[in-house]
Amino acid sequence: MIRLYFSGFSSSPGKIATPGMSNKAQHDPAYRHIPPMLRAMRERAGLTQRAIGQRLRKPQSWVYNCETANRRVDVMEYIAWCRACDVEPEEEFKILLRTVHIK
């Protein structure tokens, strides 16, 4: 068996590379609800990407990458994002739970 590890192919040690298939967690179908939720939360708070980035002490590019699923947001970052938007993390999470259906 030949294993391929090239950029442009998704691969990880022990797995065969397949074009067009990504192993990154932010490409999990269940994660697709998170980036638009982050953006909507920011927009409801009347914040630009730059403004929320300043509140989070992150560059605007980091905010962009979170909102476009180029970067996965962890739980602590999610809580900080909510608080930067003056939103209770628990309330926003309840909305997310009603939206996402995970088997």
N, C-alpha and C positions, 0 to 999 in steps of 0.2 A: 504494500500500500504506500502511495506517495502522499505526503502531506505538504500542502502549499502554505507559505506564510509571506504574503505580499501585501504592501499597502494597496488599498483599493478593494481588497477582499477582507471580509470579516474573518477573524481567526483568533484563536487563543490556544495556548499549549494544550495538546491532547485532542484538539478538534480539527476536523478537516475544513479548510477554507472554502466558502461558497460565495460566489459573486452575488451581490445584492442582498445578502442576508446579514443583519447586524446582530451582534451579541450584546451590545451596550444596553444597560438597564433603561435608559431614557427612551429606548425604542420599543419597550414592552407596550402592547396595546392598552393595558390598563393605565399607563402613565400619560397617555395622550390627553387626558382631562386636566392635568395639572398646569401646563403652560398657559392655556387660555384663561384658567381660573386666576393665575397669578397676575396676568395682564389686566383682566377685568377688575380685580381687587385694586390694583394700582390706579387704574383709570377712575374708578368710583371715588378714590381718595383725592382725585384731582392732581396726581403727581406725574411728572415726566419720568422717563427712565433715568435721566440724570439726577433728578431730585430724590427718587427713592434710593438710587445708588449712593448719594451723599449720606442719607440717613443710615444706610447699611454699611457705610464705609467701604464701598465697592465701586469699581468703575462702571460707567454706562454700558460698556461692552459685556460685562458680567450679567447685568440685568437683561440685556438683549438675548444673551445665550440661554438664560433661564426661561425666558418667555417664548423662545422658539425651539425648545427641546434640544438645543445643542449641548446643554449642560443639565444634569439632573440635580434637583434641589433636595437636600436632606431634611430631616425633621427639624433640626435646630434652625436651619436657614428659613424653613417655612414659617416657624414661629416668629423669627425676627422680621420676615417679610410682612406677616400679618400685623405685627405691632407697629412697623414703620407706616402702615396704612391705617393705623388707629382702628384695627379690627380685632375682635377677640378670636384667637386661633381656634378655640373649641367650636365656636359658632360657624366659622368658615369650614372647619373640618366636617361638621354635621352636614353641611350642604354638599360637600364633596362625597361623603358616604352615600347620600341619596342619588348621586349622579353615577357613581362608578359601580359596576356590577362585576365582582371578581368571583370566579368559581373556586 
